[in-house]
Amino acid sequence: MRLNALIVEDEYLAREELTYLIEKYSTINIVAAFDDGLDAFKFLQSNKVDIVFLDINIPSIDGMLLARNIAQFLHKPQIVFTTAYKEHAVEAFELEAVDYLLKPLNEQRVMGLLTKLQTRAQEQVLPQPTTNIRSNSINLIQNNRIHVTAISDICCAIANEKVTHVYTAEGCFVAPITISELMQRLPSSDFFRCHRSYCININNVKEIIPWVNSTYMIKLTNVEQHIPVSRSNLKAFRILMQL
Protein backbone atom coordinates (compact mmCIF):
# COMPACT_ATOMS: atom_id res chain seq x y z
CA MET A 1 0.00 0.00 0.00
CA ARG A 2 1.47 3.33 -1.08
CA LEU A 3 0.64 6.20 1.25
CA ASN A 4 -0.36 9.65 0.03
CA ALA A 5 0.86 12.67 1.97
CA LEU A 6 0.26 16.42 2.15
CA ILE A 7 2.90 18.90 3.31
CA VAL A 8 1.80 22.15 4.97
CA GLU A 9 4.87 24.32 5.53
CA ASP A 10 5.35 28.03 4.82
CA GLU A 11 9.17 28.00 4.81
CA TYR A 12 10.43 27.08 1.33
CA LEU A 13 13.73 25.51 2.46
CA ALA A 14 12.04 23.47 5.20
CA ARG A 15 9.43 22.28 2.70
CA GLU A 16 12.11 21.28 0.21
CA GLU A 17 14.15 19.46 2.87
CA LEU A 18 11.15 17.46 4.09
CA THR A 19 10.20 16.57 0.51
CA TYR A 20 13.76 15.37 -0.14
CA LEU A 21 13.85 13.17 2.97
CA ILE A 22 10.43 11.63 2.26
CA GLU A 23 11.42 10.79 -1.31
CA LYS A 24 14.83 9.45 -0.21
CA TYR A 25 13.70 7.19 2.63
CA SER A 26 10.19 6.09 1.67
CA THR A 27 7.74 5.34 -1.12
CA ILE A 28 5.25 7.85 0.28
CA ASN A 29 3.65 9.89 -2.49
CA ILE A 30 3.48 13.65 -1.87
CA VAL A 31 0.25 14.69 -3.57
CA ALA A 32 0.41 18.42 -2.74
CA ALA A 33 2.22 21.03 -0.65
CA PHE A 34 0.84 24.29 0.73
CA ASP A 35 2.30 27.26 2.56
CA ASP A 36 -1.09 28.40 3.89
CA GLY A 37 -3.41 26.65 6.38
CA LEU A 38 -6.64 27.76 4.70
CA ASP A 39 -5.54 26.46 1.30
CA ALA A 40 -4.65 23.11 2.90
CA PHE A 41 -8.03 22.96 4.69
CA LYS A 42 -9.89 23.55 1.39
CA PHE A 43 -7.81 20.86 -0.32
CA LEU A 44 -8.53 18.32 2.43
CA GLN A 45 -12.28 18.92 2.22
CA SER A 46 -12.32 17.37 -1.24
CA ASN A 47 -9.18 15.18 -1.30
CA LYS A 48 -8.22 12.23 0.89
CA VAL A 49 -4.66 11.73 2.05
CA ASP A 50 -3.12 9.30 4.53
CA ILE A 51 -0.62 11.64 6.22
CA VAL A 52 -0.36 15.40 6.79
CA PHE A 53 3.08 16.81 7.62
CA LEU A 54 2.00 19.97 9.39
CA ASP A 55 3.90 23.02 10.55
CA ILE A 56 2.29 24.90 13.45
CA ASN A 57 3.18 28.51 12.68
CA ILE A 58 1.52 28.97 9.24
CA PRO A 59 -0.64 31.75 7.75
CA SER A 60 -4.48 31.97 7.77
CA ILE A 61 -5.17 28.94 9.99
CA ASP A 62 -2.43 27.85 12.39
CA GLY A 63 -1.43 24.20 12.47
CA MET A 64 -3.18 23.40 15.76
CA LEU A 65 -6.52 24.75 14.56
CA LEU A 66 -6.16 22.91 11.27
CA ALA A 67 -5.34 19.67 13.13
CA ARG A 68 -8.43 20.06 15.36
CA ASN A 69 -10.60 20.32 12.26
CA ILE A 70 -8.88 17.38 10.57
CA ALA A 71 -9.68 15.33 13.70
CA GLN A 72 -13.38 15.78 12.89
CA PHE A 73 -13.10 14.31 9.38
CA LEU A 74 -14.74 10.97 8.71
CA HIS A 75 -11.51 9.91 7.02
CA LYS A 76 -8.82 11.17 9.38
CA PRO A 77 -5.27 11.35 7.98
CA GLN A 78 -2.38 10.82 10.39
CA ILE A 79 -0.80 14.05 11.60
CA VAL A 80 2.94 14.62 11.89
CA PHE A 81 3.78 18.04 13.30
CA THR A 82 6.98 19.74 12.12
CA THR A 83 7.90 22.83 14.13
CA ALA A 84 10.73 24.77 15.75
CA TYR A 85 8.77 25.11 19.00
CA LYS A 86 8.80 22.48 21.78
CA GLU A 87 5.96 23.99 23.81
CA HIS A 88 3.16 22.62 21.62
CA ALA A 89 4.13 18.97 22.07
CA VAL A 90 1.57 18.13 24.78
CA GLU A 91 -1.29 19.65 22.79
CA ALA A 92 -0.09 17.84 19.67
CA PHE A 93 -0.28 14.42 21.30
CA GLU A 94 -3.68 15.25 22.81
CA LEU A 95 -4.75 15.52 19.17
CA GLU A 96 -3.32 12.01 18.69
CA ALA A 97 -0.51 13.15 16.41
CA VAL A 98 1.71 10.33 15.18
CA ASP A 99 4.88 12.32 15.86
CA TYR A 100 6.30 15.76 16.64
CA LEU A 101 9.41 16.61 14.66
CA LEU A 102 11.51 19.55 15.78
CA LYS A 103 13.26 21.75 13.22
CA PRO A 104 15.98 21.67 12.09
CA LEU A 105 15.02 18.14 11.09
CA ASN A 106 17.21 15.24 12.15
CA GLU A 107 17.68 12.89 9.18
CA GLN A 108 17.84 9.70 11.27
CA ARG A 109 14.75 10.76 13.21
CA VAL A 110 12.79 11.37 10.02
CA MET A 111 13.95 8.08 8.53
CA GLY A 112 12.72 6.19 11.62
CA LEU A 113 9.34 7.91 11.44
CA LEU A 114 8.88 7.12 7.75
CA THR A 115 9.69 3.47 8.41
CA LYS A 116 7.11 3.40 11.21
CA LEU A 117 4.41 4.97 9.02
CA GLN A 118 4.95 2.48 6.21
CA THR A 119 5.12 -0.52 8.55
CA ARG A 120 1.87 0.53 10.20
CA ALA A 121 0.20 0.87 6.78
CA GLN A 122 1.32 -2.63 5.73
CA GLU A 123 -0.09 -4.13 8.93
CA GLN A 124 -3.46 -2.52 8.25
CA VAL A 125 -3.71 -4.05 4.78
CA LEU A 126 -4.50 -7.48 6.25
CA PRO A 127 -7.78 -9.04 4.98
CA GLN A 128 -10.74 -7.84 7.03
CA PRO A 129 -14.01 -9.75 7.58
CA THR A 130 -16.89 -8.35 5.56
CA THR A 131 -19.58 -6.57 7.52
CA ASN A 132 -23.10 -5.42 6.87
CA ILE A 133 -22.85 -2.09 8.67
CA ARG A 134 -24.97 0.61 7.06
CA SER A 135 -23.04 3.84 6.97
CA ASN A 136 -26.13 5.95 6.21
CA SER A 137 -27.98 5.17 9.44
CA ILE A 138 -27.37 4.98 13.18
CA ASN A 139 -29.15 3.31 16.10
CA LEU A 140 -30.59 5.77 18.64
CA ILE A 141 -32.53 5.06 21.84
CA GLN A 142 -35.78 6.62 23.03
CA ASN A 143 -38.16 5.20 25.64
CA ASN A 144 -36.21 1.92 25.78
CA ARG A 145 -36.70 1.40 22.04
CA ILE A 146 -34.01 1.38 19.39
CA HIS A 147 -34.73 3.67 16.45
CA VAL A 148 -32.82 3.13 13.22
CA THR A 149 -32.28 6.73 12.17
CA ALA A 150 -30.96 8.15 8.92
CA ILE A 151 -27.81 10.15 9.59
CA SER A 152 -29.15 12.92 7.34
CA ASP A 153 -32.08 13.32 9.80
CA ILE A 154 -29.77 14.37 12.64
CA CYS A 155 -30.01 18.10 13.35
CA CYS A 156 -27.45 18.32 16.16
CA ALA A 157 -25.85 16.39 19.01
CA ILE A 158 -25.02 17.45 22.55
CA ALA A 159 -22.52 15.68 24.80
CA ASN A 160 -23.75 14.36 28.14
CA GLU A 161 -20.81 12.61 29.82
CA LYS A 162 -20.47 9.12 28.27
CA VAL A 163 -23.61 9.35 26.12
CA THR A 164 -24.79 11.88 23.56
CA HIS A 165 -28.20 13.46 23.11
CA VAL A 166 -29.10 13.49 19.44
CA TYR A 167 -31.85 15.75 18.09
CA THR A 168 -33.93 15.12 14.98
CA ALA A 169 -37.26 16.50 13.81
CA GLU A 170 -38.86 13.66 15.81
CA GLY A 171 -37.36 14.77 19.13
CA CYS A 172 -34.43 13.92 21.40
CA PHE A 173 -32.75 10.51 21.33
CA VAL A 174 -29.75 9.00 23.09
CA ALA A 175 -26.66 7.58 21.41
CA PRO A 176 -24.78 5.33 23.89
CA ILE A 177 -21.41 6.70 22.76
CA THR A 178 -19.41 9.87 23.38
CA ILE A 179 -19.74 12.81 21.03
CA SER A 180 -16.20 12.15 19.76
CA GLU A 181 -17.19 8.59 18.84
CA LEU A 182 -20.37 9.88 17.23
CA MET A 183 -18.38 12.34 15.09
CA GLN A 184 -16.49 9.38 13.64
CA ARG A 185 -19.80 8.07 12.29
CA LEU A 186 -20.90 11.36 10.75
CA PRO A 187 -19.75 12.70 7.36
CA SER A 188 -17.46 15.70 7.78
CA SER A 189 -19.03 17.28 4.69
CA ASP A 190 -22.32 17.77 6.60
CA PHE A 191 -21.46 17.84 10.30
CA PHE A 192 -19.31 20.35 12.18
CA ARG A 193 -18.21 20.25 15.82
CA CYS A 194 -18.77 23.87 16.73
CA HIS A 195 -17.96 23.33 20.43
CA ARG A 196 -16.41 20.50 22.45
CA SER A 197 -19.94 19.57 23.63
CA TYR A 198 -21.92 20.30 20.45
CA CYS A 199 -21.99 19.32 16.81
CA ILE A 200 -24.41 20.51 14.16
CA ASN A 201 -25.72 19.44 10.79
CA ILE A 202 -24.75 22.47 8.71
CA ASN A 203 -27.65 21.77 6.35
CA ASN A 204 -30.03 22.59 9.22
CA VAL A 205 -28.59 26.00 10.09
CA LYS A 206 -31.50 28.44 10.05
CA GLU A 207 -30.02 31.50 11.74
CA ILE A 208 -26.58 32.68 12.91
CA ILE A 209 -26.85 35.10 15.83
CA PRO A 210 -23.89 37.33 16.86
CA TRP A 211 -23.04 36.69 20.52
CA VAL A 212 -20.61 37.81 23.20
CA ASN A 213 -16.85 37.98 22.54
CA SER A 214 -17.49 38.04 18.76
CA THR A 215 -18.82 34.48 18.82
CA TYR A 216 -22.17 33.16 17.55
CA MET A 217 -25.25 31.26 18.64
CA ILE A 218 -26.80 29.00 16.02
CA LYS A 219 -30.51 28.42 15.47
CA LEU A 220 -31.30 25.13 13.76
CA THR A 221 -34.41 23.92 11.99
CA ASN A 222 -36.55 21.67 14.26
CA VAL A 223 -34.43 22.39 17.37
CA GLU A 224 -35.52 24.89 20.02
CA GLN A 225 -32.19 25.15 21.82
CA HIS A 226 -29.60 27.60 20.51
CA ILE A 227 -26.17 26.05 19.89
CA PRO A 228 -22.96 27.96 20.79
CA VAL A 229 -19.83 28.29 18.67
CA SER A 230 -16.71 28.18 20.83
CA ARG A 231 -13.90 30.67 20.29
CA SER A 232 -11.48 27.88 19.32
CA ASN A 233 -13.79 26.83 16.45
CA LEU A 234 -14.85 30.32 15.46
CA LYS A 235 -12.47 30.79 12.55
CA ALA A 236 -13.26 27.42 11.01
CA PHE A 237 -16.99 28.11 11.41
CA ARG A 238 -16.69 31.45 9.64
CA ILE A 239 -14.84 29.81 6.77
CA LEU A 240 -17.34 26.96 6.58
CA MET A 241 -20.34 29.32 6.56
CA GLN A 242 -18.60 31.93 4.37
CA LEU A 243 -19.04 34.67 6.97
Disulfide bonds with the S-S distance in Angstrom:
none
